[in-house]
Amino acid sequence: MKTIATFSVKYSQSLNPAAELNTSLEQLATAGIHSSDLLDFYQSMLLIRTFDTKAIALQRTGRLGTYPSCLGQEAISTAIGKTMHAEDVFIPGYRDAATLICRGTTMQQILLYWGGDERGMNFTGNNQDLPYNVPIASQCCHSIGIAYAFKLRREPRVAVVVCGDGGTSEGDFYESLNAAGTWQLPVVFVVINNQWAISVPRSKQSGCTTLAQKAIAGGFSGEQVDGNDIIGCHLQLTKAIENARAGNGPHLIEAITYRLSDHTTADDASRYRDADDLQQAWREEPLLRLRNLLLNHQLISESQLEAIQSQCNEEVEACVAEYLAYPPQPNSAIFEYMYQQMPCGLKQQLSELETQR
Amino acid sequence: MPNLTLIEAVNAAMNFEMSADKNVLVLGEDVGVNGGVFRATDNLQRNFGEMRVIDTPLAESLICGMSIGLAVQGFKPIAEIQFMGFIYAAFDQLICHASRMRNRTRGRLSCPMVLRAPYGGGIRAPEHHSESTEAIFAHVPGIRVVIPSSPARAYGLLLAAIRDPDPVVFLEPKRIYRAQSEMVEDNGVALPLDVCFTLRLGCDLTLISWGAMLKETLEAAEYLAAIGIDAEVIDLASIKPIDKVTILESIQKTGRCVIISEAPKSGSVAAEISAIIAEEGLTSLLAPILRVSGYDTVMPLFKLEQQYLPSVDKIVKAAQHVMEF
């Protein structure tokens, strides 16, 4: 027997949980991440955490429907939003509020959607991005069509699609990897491995050593990155996205993070998750390490940090106020947009609904 | 005007629209060099290249899901599922995404795509190659389901389906792919969607059918005419939405109705038509509505498929029964 192919999966981390950077700030600036970017990253991550906390409070007080928290995943989700270009297309799952906000979706829209009002899916700013995708990993197939469209039109654009660790067990995930490799499409798969698919841990999801290695079966490369390290995420995403843009084909990034929340507000993770694990995960969460980096390098002061927090609070509160004051939808909203032109049968049913009121 | 079979008409419609609109793409298994297992896409790759006529990996969910991605980017994909028996892997993409992209984005994105598949029995095919499960698709809000029954209607309805701004499931009755040739002008003129076609005028009873069963239905109407029963024959064509107006007007005239379909009887399109007539045309009825259909069984392997499928004889007997009621 002879070896006919060998593969490897690399792991990278730039900022560890102790807030130690594996390089200097000067080197980082050379790589395109300036101190101002670090502050911007922090501010965006703090905004989404503030938003997330508020969303849960709204749900607990009956003013929002079931909501999937992104607590703990702010680094990778924000990094995707900061790395993609406006003309690229983002194909989300359902825990990706941070990325959407970076790309111009308003917090009001996100609240509207989780508040049971589909007007929230009519994204502003990023109007070619796909809407939230609640079924698992089916969005991966959509990213193939979108990336194929870019390739066919010879546009220097990239599709970035996100799924979770559980999503990598789905057929649609594998079918999409296979197609992306076959056609060498400009698509980047980001597997946000938060260790949990509701109650099923990563160890019971797959026998693979890494989820990144699934890309190899698709005919392209995959890597792991510390998903709680926004600097590392940004660096690796930049390489992957710009490579895809340059016509060098797809790539997969498995971002190792941890779902610090319940699966959604309808879940109780204490039924299946060890409290010690959670405590350990909190020591590795993404905001604290960036905050400490900024403080350690005197890029920010405590009082400035407080000011940023106040600013985030104000921004979120203003959006919540607008969300709560949003005018209700007419009943006709059920029937609109089913087809470009409403068929006769639907017109009849709509009129029945209107006259029964 | 060329004489075309139904399958040639399908090919001609795609060829016409791909020439007319560079955003029209064809994708599926074996649709490229091979021209599809039934030759529906014959020569398309030669005419339009590998990028626009795409041999996909063997993955039906991908084919449908990828079409959604192409469609939201402004392309008009025509995806071929090789046989209807393999379409179910793509069903999640159709029901969860294609059918609702316009609605869930409040019109920001839409999904103008066609999912073509040969369907139906009668060609002595292996297991999973002969079913008629159009009712499953007709149940899904947000899509159209269209079934042609002649070369000319296949040409005109497929053009309409490709040009339609919403997703269309286009089911092709493969038993009559090559059963009949007729003059089809390849002029790019589409037929209207959402309407039935009255193939024969009559005043004694209404026979409603679609797809390959129209062949037996029209034969039955000829037989009935010879024994003094004047049957109107309606080709449903648009399985979803159903053209209630044409059906109810016909029932108002005839007062009697037999619905002929090779699909299983329960929960079927025939059941839906019966319900429409019962809800909105009851006072016109002079006899019970009868369904001549397949059975609530698995489609048998081919040695028994003729026993399963509605026959001219069964249709005639049902028609006589409602006439004598």
Interface residues (C-beta under 8 A of the other chain):
Chain A: V89 E118 R119 M121 N122 F123 N127 Q128 L130 P131 N133 P135 S138 C140 C141 H142 S143 I144 G145 I146 A147 Y148 A149 F150 K151 L152 A159 G171 D172 E175 S176 N178 A179 T182 E336 Y337 M338 Y339 Q340 P343 C344 G345 L346
Chain B: L25 M51 R52 I54 T56 P57 A59 S61 L62 C64 G65 M66 S67 I68 G69 L70 A71 V72 Q73 G74 F75 P77 A89 D92 Q93 C96 H97 M101 R102 N103 R104 T105 R106 G107 R108 L109 S110 P141 G142 P165 D166 D194 P241 I242 K244 V245
